[in-house]
Amino acid sequence: MTIVALLQLDLTVGDIVGNAKAIENAVRIAHENDADLAVSSELAISGYPPRDLLEKHGFVRRCLDATNTLHTNIPTIIGSPIPPETERTKPGNGAIRIIPNRPTRVVTQKQLLPTYDVFDEERYFHPDSKPGILRLLNGQCIGVTICEDAWQHAGLVPSDYSVDPIEQLASFSLEGGSLQMSLNLSSSPYHIQKQETRAEVARCAARTLGHPFLLCNQVGGNDDLIFDGRSLVAWPDGKMLQAPAWKEGILLIDTENQSGHFLTLNGNESIDCPLFEGPPPVNNRSLELLEAITIGFRDYCNKSGLESVVLGMSGGIDSAVSAALAVRALGKENVTGISMPSRHSSQHSISDAEDTADKLGIELLSMPIESMHDAADSTLNDELEKGNPVAAENVQSRLRGMLVMGVANARGAMAITTGNKSELAMGYCTLYGDMAGGYSPLGDVWKTEVYELAKTINSEAVSSGNVAPINESTMTKPPSAELAPEQTDQDSLPPYEVLDSILQLHMEEGLDAEAISGFTGLDILLIRDLLRRFSMNEHKRWQMPPAPRVSQRAFGQGWRQPLAAKKD
């Protein structure tokens, strides 16, 4: 046997029947293209991550029943939760062998259960004590591991587990066994630097094991997590090949001849996957972010049954990029913008919003808020006159939030927010105002990256023969919420290049003010003030909508800070 099919599929959490049909269809295509063995991603039957669905009565059993009744023409390894042995134990995260005309069998269950970053697997699963050995009818033996099981060996996890499943497989080979290859069923979430570390995991395993190491990864978005695909194989000599990112399909690998190609499921297009040594080929960073956010946005809507979105368009860079992302994900006919000028809105901001909407081909509603603003000011006059001046500014944002939500509700659409990670970090956003919405496409994108996304969106449009949707005025004017006369973001924040560098070092590297000052040479008093403000706004981040995770450390489930705590 030499041809292995890695089923790189976009599966839906909780859709057991739909996932089973998708797997059956992919196995059929693999068989038609001469595959000898098919392998799914981790927890393919349930979708990943299933979270508390695993605790729902009968869910795990239904996953196993669906797996046991799958019809496949070739031996297939399927990722599925495994029912617990007793009512007081947890299920397993397993790999199930299906061979035509033979009973199914659990090959292995995941040993290493991560509890860092976005992972919380010890909450749900019981660990196994050894990797799996798959023995096929032709006498071949194949090692089987699941996702994290392979990462310990490369030293690329923060946990220090007591066992190393790759070393266990290597010991099997040394004890007289003969493993021809090893498989890894993976659901490895994406972030901007993930493919390099994932490739190193595979290379390290292949080098130790002395045989090909194949990793099947899922693709698509589930809630805030995004999966880039890029299923791959590494050989002991360091050569690798990798499936394309962001595409659903089948990576067909000839393990003996070190070759492979990728079949897409939509149209059965065949894409060559060349061998490479050294780091895997990397896309332009901004294009990579654009693709990641698009697929996360699209899948969030599709898997939630949402067809259209509504957003406020101020004429600023964030709303322009958000609108372009919405069009890229859902199509222009499913995106509605709303211009909501106030007494402080500049004419160029109004015209910039109109220009972007026109070039994107989306509907733009005009709903000036002046009369509503006057009424609110009159009602709240006594409080606003003697209160914090920010309160008066926030009234405008909340009026706009009400309008966006009203239009979204009336049309059966989802409101989306347009704020970026820099603003969320500093609390430069209004609860129940511009934070009102069901999804935040830029919620894990720094302000400086928003500008890079805008350039990439324009470049992509021009290369396709279209007009760049984000005009020069939007790209170059000083960022402003326009909630007060002549207001700009830099009235209360340093330049975003400075701010983002500080916040990134604090969030992703864990550096404090002194360390950041020593690393960057920036004024320590400035840094301390920014980090104090950062800490004081955690309550807003607890209430932010889900956002596609593209960085190494995103707000949300990977960032768990207390609220009622002393703020340093």
C-alpha positions as CSV (number, residue, x, y, z in Angstrom):
1,M,0.0,0.0,0.0
2,T,1.4,3.4,-0.9
3,I,-1.5,5.8,-1.5
4,V,-3.0,7.5,1.6
5,A,-5.9,10.0,1.4
6,L,-6.0,12.7,4.1
7,L,-9.5,14.0,4.2
8,Q,-9.2,17.8,4.7
9,L,-12.8,18.6,5.4
10,D,-14.8,21.6,6.7
11,L,-17.1,19.9,9.2
12,T,-19.9,21.4,11.4
13,V,-19.9,20.9,15.1
14,G,-22.9,18.8,16.2
15,D,-23.9,17.8,12.7
16,I,-23.3,14.1,13.2
17,V,-25.3,13.0,10.2
18,G,-24.0,15.7,7.9
19,N,-20.4,15.1,8.9
20,A,-20.8,11.3,8.3
21,K,-22.1,12.0,4.8
22,A,-19.3,14.3,4.0
23,I,-16.7,11.7,5.2
24,E,-18.4,9.0,3.2
25,N,-18.4,11.2,0.1
26,A,-14.7,12.0,0.5
27,V,-13.8,8.4,1.0
28,R,-15.6,7.5,-2.2
29,I,-13.7,10.1,-4.1
30,A,-10.4,8.9,-2.6
31,H,-11.3,5.3,-3.6
32,E,-12.0,6.4,-7.1
33,N,-8.6,7.9,-7.2
34,D,-6.8,4.7,-6.2
35,A,-6.3,5.5,-2.5
36,D,-5.6,2.4,-0.3
37,L,-6.3,4.1,3.0
38,A,-8.3,7.2,4.1
39,V,-7.7,9.2,7.3
40,S,-10.0,11.9,8.8
41,S,-9.1,14.8,11.1
42,E,-9.6,14.7,14.9
43,L,-13.2,14.3,16.1
44,A,-14.4,14.5,12.5
45,I,-17.8,12.9,13.3
46,S,-18.7,15.3,16.1
47,G,-16.9,18.3,14.6
48,Y,-14.2,20.1,16.5
49,P,-14.4,21.5,19.1
50,P,-17.6,19.9,20.4
51,R,-17.2,21.4,23.9
52,D,-20.1,20.8,26.2
53,L,-22.0,18.9,23.5
54,L,-19.9,16.0,24.8
55,E,-21.9,16.2,28.1
56,K,-25.3,16.1,26.4
57,H,-27.1,12.9,27.0
58,G,-26.6,10.4,24.1
59,F,-24.4,12.7,22.0
60,V,-21.2,10.6,22.3
61,R,-23.2,7.4,21.7
62,R,-24.7,8.8,18.5
63,C,-21.3,9.8,17.3
64,L,-20.1,6.2,17.7
65,D,-23.2,4.8,16.1
66,A,-22.8,7.0,13.1
67,T,-19.1,6.0,12.8
68,N,-20.0,2.3,13.0
69,T,-22.5,2.5,10.2
70,L,-20.3,4.5,7.8
71,H,-19.9,2.8,4.4
72,T,-16.4,2.9,3.0
73,N,-14.8,1.0,0.2
74,I,-11.3,1.2,1.6
75,P,-9.8,1.0,5.2
76,T,-10.6,4.3,6.9
77,I,-9.5,5.9,10.2
78,I,-12.2,8.2,11.6
79,G,-11.9,10.6,14.5
80,S,-14.8,10.3,17.0
81,P,-15.5,10.7,20.7
82,I,-15.6,7.3,22.4
83,P,-18.3,6.5,25.0
84,P,-16.9,6.3,28.6
85,E,-16.6,2.9,30.3
86,T,-18.9,4.0,33.2
87,E,-21.3,6.9,33.9
88,R,-18.7,8.4,36.2
89,T,-15.8,8.5,33.7
90,K,-15.2,10.8,30.7
91,P,-15.3,9.8,27.0
92,G,-12.2,9.4,25.0
93,N,-11.0,11.3,22.0
94,G,-10.6,8.4,19.6
95,A,-9.5,7.1,16.3
96,I,-11.8,4.3,14.9
97,R,-10.8,1.8,12.2
98,I,-13.3,0.9,9.6
99,I,-12.4,-1.9,7.2
100,P,-15.1,-3.1,4.7
101,N,-16.9,-6.3,5.9
102,R,-15.2,-6.3,9.3
103,P,-16.2,-5.0,12.7
104,T,-15.1,-1.5,13.6
105,R,-12.4,-1.1,16.2
106,V,-11.1,1.7,18.4
107,V,-7.4,2.0,17.4
108,T,-6.4,4.5,20.0
109,Q,-7.6,7.4,22.1
110,K,-5.7,10.7,22.6
111,Q,-3.1,10.6,25.4
112,L,-2.1,14.2,25.8
113,L,-5.0,16.5,26.6
114,P,-4.0,20.2,26.4
115,T,-5.3,22.7,28.9
116,Y,-3.5,25.9,27.7
117,D,-4.5,28.7,25.3
118,V,-7.9,27.8,23.6
119,F,-7.8,24.2,24.8
120,D,-9.6,22.7,27.7
121,E,-9.5,19.0,26.9
122,E,-9.0,17.6,30.4
123,R,-12.4,18.9,31.1
124,Y,-14.0,16.6,28.6
125,F,-11.8,13.5,27.9
126,H,-10.1,10.6,29.6
127,P,-6.5,10.1,28.4
128,D,-5.2,6.8,26.9
129,S,-1.9,5.3,28.0
130,K,-0.4,4.4,24.6
131,P,-0.5,5.3,20.9
132,G,-2.4,3.1,18.5
133,I,-1.0,0.4,16.2
134,L,-3.1,-0.3,13.2
135,R,-2.6,-3.7,11.6
136,L,-4.0,-4.1,8.2
137,L,-4.9,-7.3,6.4
138,N,-1.8,-7.1,4.2
139,G,0.4,-7.3,7.3
140,Q,1.3,-3.6,7.4
141,C,1.6,-1.8,10.7
142,I,0.8,1.8,11.1
143,G,1.2,4.1,14.1
144,V,-1.7,6.3,15.1
145,T,-1.7,9.4,17.3
146,I,-4.1,12.3,17.7
147,C,-3.1,16.0,17.4
148,E,-1.3,17.0,20.7
149,D,0.2,13.5,21.0
150,A,2.8,14.5,18.4
151,W,3.6,18.0,19.7
152,Q,5.3,17.0,23.0
153,H,8.2,15.3,21.1
154,A,9.1,18.5,19.2
155,G,9.1,20.5,22.4
156,L,6.6,23.0,21.1
157,V,4.0,22.9,23.8
158,P,4.0,24.8,27.1
159,S,3.0,21.7,29.0
160,D,5.5,19.1,30.2
161,Y,3.6,15.8,29.8
162,S,4.8,12.6,31.6
163,V,4.9,10.6,28.3
164,D,5.9,11.1,24.7
165,P,3.7,9.1,22.3
166,I,6.2,9.5,19.5
167,E,8.9,8.0,21.6
168,Q,6.5,5.2,22.4
169,L,6.0,4.5,18.7
170,A,9.7,4.6,18.2
171,S,10.2,2.0,21.0
172,F,7.7,-0.2,19.3
173,S,9.8,-0.2,16.2
174,L,12.9,-1.0,18.2
175,E,11.2,-4.0,19.9
176,G,11.0,-5.9,16.6
177,G,7.8,-4.4,15.2
178,S,7.8,-2.8,11.8
179,L,5.9,0.4,11.3
180,Q,5.6,1.5,7.7
181,M,4.2,4.9,8.6
182,S,2.5,6.9,11.3
183,L,-0.7,8.9,11.1
184,N,-1.9,11.9,13.1
185,L,-5.5,12.9,13.2
186,S,-5.4,16.6,13.9
187,S,-7.7,19.6,14.5
188,S,-4.9,22.2,14.9
189,P,-6.3,25.8,15.1
190,Y,-4.8,28.4,13.0
191,H,-2.8,31.5,14.0
192,I,-0.5,33.6,11.8
193,Q,2.7,31.6,12.6
194,K,1.1,28.1,13.1
195,Q,2.1,26.4,9.9
196,E,5.8,26.7,10.6
197,T,5.5,25.0,14.0
198,R,3.1,22.4,12.7
199,A,5.6,21.5,10.0
200,E,8.4,21.2,12.6
201,V,6.2,18.8,14.6
202,A,5.8,16.5,11.6
203,R,9.5,16.7,10.6
204,C,10.7,15.9,14.1
205,A,8.4,12.9,14.4
206,A,9.4,11.5,11.0
207,R,13.1,11.9,11.8
208,T,12.7,10.0,15.1
209,L,10.5,7.3,13.7
210,G,12.4,6.7,10.6
211,H,9.3,6.5,8.4
212,P,6.7,8.9,6.8
213,F,4.6,10.9,9.3
214,L,1.2,12.0,7.9
215,L,-0.9,14.7,9.6
216,C,-4.6,15.2,8.5
217,N,-5.9,18.6,9.6
218,Q,-9.4,20.0,9.3
219,V,-10.2,23.3,7.5
220,G,-12.8,26.0,8.1
221,G,-14.2,28.0,11.0
222,N,-16.0,26.9,14.1
223,D,-17.0,29.8,16.4
224,D,-13.9,31.9,17.0
225,L,-11.4,29.1,15.9
226,I,-10.2,28.9,12.3
227,F,-8.5,25.8,10.8
228,D,-6.3,26.4,7.8
229,G,-6.0,22.8,6.5
230,R,-2.5,22.4,5.2
231,S,-2.5,18.6,5.9
232,L,1.0,17.3,5.3
233,V,3.4,14.5,5.2
234,A,7.1,14.5,6.3
235,W,9.7,11.9,5.4
236,P,12.8,11.1,7.5
237,D,15.1,12.8,5.1
238,G,13.4,16.1,5.8
239,K,11.4,16.4,2.7
240,M,7.7,17.4,3.0
241,L,4.6,18.2,1.0
242,Q,1.6,20.0,2.1
243,A,-2.0,20.5,1.1
244,P,-3.2,24.0,0.2
245,A,-4.6,26.3,2.9
246,W,-8.3,27.2,3.1
247,K,-9.5,24.6,0.7
248,E,-11.7,21.6,1.4
249,G,-10.5,18.4,-0.3
250,I,-8.3,15.3,-0.3
251,L,-4.5,15.1,-0.1
252,L,-3.5,12.0,-1.9
253,I,0.0,10.9,-0.9
254,D,2.3,8.3,-2.5
255,T,4.4,7.6,0.5
256,E,7.0,5.4,-1.3
257,N,7.6,7.8,-4.2
258,Q,7.4,11.0,-2.2
259,S,4.7,12.6,-4.3
260,G,1.2,13.9,-3.8
261,H,-1.6,16.0,-5.2
262,F,-4.7,17.6,-3.8
263,L,-8.3,17.1,-5.1
264,T,-10.8,19.8,-4.2
265,L,-14.3,18.6,-3.5
266,N,-16.0,21.5,-5.4
267,G,-15.2,20.6,-9.0
268,N,-12.7,17.9,-8.4
269,E,-9.8,20.2,-9.3
270,S,-6.4,18.6,-9.0
271,I,-3.6,20.7,-7.5
272,D,0.0,19.6,-7.5
273,C,1.8,19.6,-4.1
274,P,5.5,19.9,-4.7
275,L,8.1,18.6,-2.3
276,F,10.0,21.1,-0.3
277,E,12.8,21.2,2.3
278,G,13.2,23.8,4.9
279,P,10.3,26.0,6.1
280,P,7.0,25.6,4.3
281,P,6.0,28.2,1.7
282,V,4.3,31.1,3.4
283,N,1.8,33.5,1.9
284,N,2.0,37.3,2.2
285,R,1.0,38.0,5.8
286,S,-1.8,40.3,4.9
287,L,-3.2,37.9,2.3
288,E,-3.0,35.2,4.9
289,L,-5.0,37.3,7.4
290,L,-7.5,38.1,4.7
291,E,-8.1,34.5,3.8
292,A,-8.3,33.4,7.4
293,I,-10.8,36.1,8.4
294,T,-12.9,35.4,5.3
295,I,-13.3,31.7,5.9
296,G,-13.9,32.2,9.6
297,F,-16.6,34.9,8.8
298,R,-18.3,32.8,6.1
299,D,-18.4,29.6,8.2
300,Y,-19.7,31.4,11.3
301,C,-22.6,32.7,9.2
302,N,-23.2,29.5,7.2
303,K,-23.1,27.2,10.2
304,S,-25.3,29.5,12.2
305,G,-27.9,29.7,9.5
306,L,-27.2,33.4,8.9
307,E,-27.5,34.7,5.3
308,S,-26.9,38.5,5.6
309,V,-25.3,41.1,7.8
310,V,-25.7,44.8,8.6
311,L,-23.0,47.2,9.8
312,G,-22.5,50.8,10.5
313,M,-20.3,52.7,7.9
314,S,-18.6,55.8,9.2
315,G,-16.2,56.4,6.4
316,G,-13.3,55.2,8.6
317,I,-10.8,52.5,7.8
318,D,-12.3,49.9,10.1
319,S,-15.8,50.0,8.8
320,A,-14.6,50.1,5.2
321,V,-12.4,46.9,5.7
322,S,-15.2,45.2,7.6
323,A,-17.7,45.9,4.8
324,A,-15.2,44.5,2.2
325,L,-14.6,41.4,4.4
326,A,-18.4,40.9,4.6
327,V,-18.7,41.1,0.8
328,R,-15.8,38.7,0.4
329,A,-17.4,36.2,2.8
330,L,-21.1,36.5,1.9
331,G,-21.5,38.4,-1.4
332,K,-22.5,42.0,-1.9
333,E,-26.2,41.2,-2.1
334,N,-26.0,40.0,1.5
335,V,-24.4,43.1,3.1
336,T,-26.2,46.3,4.1
337,G,-24.3,49.4,5.4
338,I,-25.8,52.2,7.3
339,S,-24.4,55.8,7.3
340,M,-25.4,57.5,10.6
341,P,-23.9,61.0,10.6
342,S,-24.1,63.2,13.7
343,R,-23.4,66.9,14.2
344,H,-19.7,66.0,14.6
345,S,-19.4,63.9,11.4
346,S,-17.3,65.5,8.6
347,Q,-18.6,65.6,5.1
348,H,-15.6,63.6,3.8
349,S,-16.4,60.8,6.2
350,I,-20.0,60.7,4.8
351,S,-18.7,60.7,1.2
352,D,-16.0,58.1,2.0
353,A,-18.7,55.7,3.3
354,E,-20.8,56.3,0.2
355,D,-17.8,55.8,-2.1
356,T,-16.8,52.5,-0.5
357,A,-20.4,51.2,-0.5
358,D,-20.8,52.1,-4.1
359,K,-17.6,50.4,-5.2
360,L,-18.4,47.3,-3.2
361,G,-21.9,47.3,-4.7
362,I,-23.7,47.1,-1.4
363,E,-26.8,48.8,-0.2
364,L,-26.1,51.9,2.0
365,L,-28.9,53.3,4.1
366,S,-28.7,56.9,5.3
367,M,-30.0,57.5,8.9
368,P,-28.8,60.8,10.4
369,I,-28.9,60.7,14.2
370,E,-29.2,64.4,14.8
371,S,-32.8,64.5,15.9
372,M,-32.4,61.4,18.1
373,H,-29.2,62.9,19.5
374,D,-31.1,66.2,20.4
375,A,-33.8,64.2,22.1
376,A,-31.4,62.2,24.1
377,D,-29.4,65.2,25.1
378,S,-32.6,67.0,26.2
379,T,-33.7,64.0,28.3
380,L,-30.2,63.5,29.9
381,N,-29.3,67.1,30.0
382,D,-28.9,67.5,33.8
383,E,-26.8,64.4,34.0
384,L,-24.6,65.1,31.0
385,E,-23.9,68.7,32.0
386,K,-22.3,67.7,35.3
387,G,-21.1,64.2,34.4
388,N,-18.1,62.7,32.7
389,P,-17.8,64.2,29.2
390,V,-17.3,60.7,27.7
391,A,-20.9,60.0,28.7
392,A,-22.2,62.5,26.1
393,E,-19.9,61.0,23.4
394,N,-21.2,57.5,24.2
395,V,-24.8,58.5,23.7
396,Q,-24.1,58.9,19.9
397,S,-22.5,55.5,19.7
398,R,-25.4,53.9,21.5
399,L,-27.9,55.6,19.2
400,R,-26.0,54.1,16.3
401,G,-25.9,50.7,17.9
402,M,-29.7,50.9,18.3
403,L,-30.2,51.7,14.6
404,V,-27.9,48.9,13.4
405,M,-29.6,46.4,15.6
406,G,-33.0,47.7,14.5
407,V,-32.3,47.2,10.8
408,A,-30.6,43.8,11.5
409,N,-33.6,42.6,13.5
410,A,-36.1,43.9,10.9
411,R,-34.3,42.1,8.1
412,G,-33.5,38.9,9.9
413,A,-29.8,39.7,9.5
414,M,-26.9,39.7,11.9
415,A,-25.3,43.0,13.0
416,I,-21.5,43.0,13.0
417,T,-19.2,45.2,14.8
418,T,-16.3,47.0,13.2
419,G,-13.8,47.5,16.1
420,N,-10.3,46.3,16.0
421,K,-8.1,44.6,18.6
422,S,-6.2,47.8,19.5
423,E,-9.4,49.6,20.3
424,L,-10.7,46.6,22.3
425,A,-7.5,46.5,24.2
426,M,-7.7,50.1,25.3
427,G,-11.4,50.2,25.8
428,Y,-11.7,52.6,22.9
429,C,-15.2,51.3,22.2
430,T,-18.7,51.6,23.7
431,L,-20.7,48.9,25.4
432,Y,-24.1,48.6,23.8
433,G,-23.0,51.0,21.1
434,D,-20.3,50.2,18.5
435,M,-19.8,46.9,20.3
436,A,-23.4,45.8,19.6
437,G,-23.4,42.9,17.2
438,G,-23.1,39.2,16.7
439,Y,-19.6,39.0,15.2
440,S,-16.5,41.0,15.2
441,P,-14.4,40.3,12.0
442,L,-11.5,42.6,13.1
443,G,-11.6,41.7,16.8
444,D,-8.2,40.0,16.6
445,V,-6.6,42.4,14.2
446,W,-4.3,45.2,15.3
447,K,-5.1,48.7,13.9
448,T,-1.8,48.6,12.0
449,E,-2.9,45.3,10.4
450,V,-6.2,46.8,9.4
451,Y,-4.4,49.2,7.1
452,E,-2.4,46.3,5.6
453,L,-5.7,44.4,5.0
454,A,-7.1,47.5,3.3
455,K,-4.1,47.6,0.9
456,T,-4.5,43.9,0.2
457,I,-8.2,44.2,-0.5
458,N,-7.5,47.0,-2.9
459,S,-4.8,45.1,-4.6
460,E,-6.9,42.0,-5.0
461,A,-9.8,44.1,-6.5
462,V,-7.5,45.8,-9.0
463,S,-5.8,42.5,-10.0
464,S,-9.3,41.2,-10.7
465,G,-10.2,44.1,-13.0
466,N,-12.3,45.9,-10.4
467,V,-12.0,49.3,-8.8
468,A,-10.2,49.5,-5.4
469,P,-13.1,49.9,-2.9
470,I,-11.2,51.7,-0.1
471,N,-10.2,55.2,-1.3
472,E,-7.2,57.3,-0.5
473,S,-9.0,59.6,1.9
474,T,-10.1,56.6,4.0
475,M,-6.6,55.2,4.0
476,T,-4.8,58.4,4.9
477,K,-7.0,60.6,7.2
478,P,-6.3,60.5,10.9
479,P,-8.3,57.8,12.7
480,S,-11.3,59.3,14.6
481,A,-14.5,58.2,16.3
482,E,-15.9,61.7,15.5
483,L,-17.8,61.9,18.7
484,A,-16.5,65.4,19.6
485,P,-15.3,68.4,17.5
486,E,-12.0,67.8,15.7
487,Q,-11.5,64.6,17.6
488,T,-8.7,62.1,16.6
489,D,-7.6,58.8,18.2
490,Q,-4.2,60.3,18.9
491,D,-5.7,62.8,21.3
492,S,-5.6,60.1,23.9
493,L,-3.5,57.3,22.4
494,P,0.0,57.2,21.0
495,P,0.5,56.4,17.3
496,Y,-0.9,53.0,16.6
497,E,2.5,51.7,15.5
498,V,3.7,52.4,19.0
499,L,0.6,51.2,20.8
500,D,0.4,47.9,18.9
501,S,4.0,47.1,19.5
502,I,3.5,47.5,23.2
503,L,0.3,45.6,23.4
504,Q,1.6,42.7,21.3
505,L,4.7,42.3,23.5
506,H,2.4,42.4,26.6
507,M,-0.2,39.9,25.3
508,E,1.8,37.5,23.3
509,E,5.2,37.6,25.0
510,G,3.9,38.2,28.6
511,L,6.3,41.2,29.1
512,D,5.6,43.8,31.8
513,A,6.2,47.5,31.5
514,E,9.9,47.4,32.5
515,A,10.7,44.6,30.1
516,I,8.9,46.3,27.2
517,S,10.7,49.6,27.9
518,G,14.0,47.8,27.9
519,F,13.2,45.9,24.7
520,T,11.8,48.9,22.8
521,G,13.5,51.9,24.4
522,L,10.0,53.5,24.9
523,D,9.2,55.7,27.9
524,I,8.3,53.5,30.8
525,L,5.7,56.0,32.1
526,L,3.9,55.8,28.8
527,I,3.9,52.0,28.9
528,R,2.7,51.8,32.5
529,D,-0.2,54.1,31.7
530,L,-1.2,52.1,28.6
531,L,-1.0,48.8,30.4
532,R,-3.1,50.3,33.3
533,R,-5.7,51.4,30.9
534,F,-5.5,48.0,29.2
535,S,-6.2,46.2,32.5
536,M,-9.0,48.5,33.4
537,N,-11.1,47.6,30.3
538,E,-11.2,43.8,30.8
539,H,-15.0,44.1,31.4
540,K,-15.6,45.2,27.9
541,R,-13.7,42.3,26.4
542,W,-15.8,39.9,28.4
543,Q,-18.8,41.3,26.5
544,M,-17.3,41.5,23.0
545,P,-18.8,39.4,20.2
546,P,-16.9,36.4,18.9
547,A,-14.0,37.2,16.6
548,P,-11.9,35.0,14.3
549,R,-8.7,34.1,16.0
550,V,-5.7,34.9,13.9
551,S,-3.0,35.8,16.4
552,Q,-1.0,33.7,18.9
553,R,-3.0,35.3,21.8
554,A,-6.5,36.5,21.1
555,F,-9.2,37.9,23.4
556,G,-11.8,35.3,24.2
557,Q,-11.3,31.7,25.4
558,G,-7.5,32.0,25.1
559,W,-7.4,35.1,27.3
560,R,-9.0,34.5,30.7
561,Q,-8.4,37.4,33.0
562,P,-10.4,38.1,36.2
563,L,-12.7,41.1,36.4
564,A,-13.1,41.7,40.1
565,A,-9.3,41.9,40.8
566,K,-6.7,44.4,41.7
567,K,-5.6,46.2,38.6
568,D,-1.8,46.9,38.5
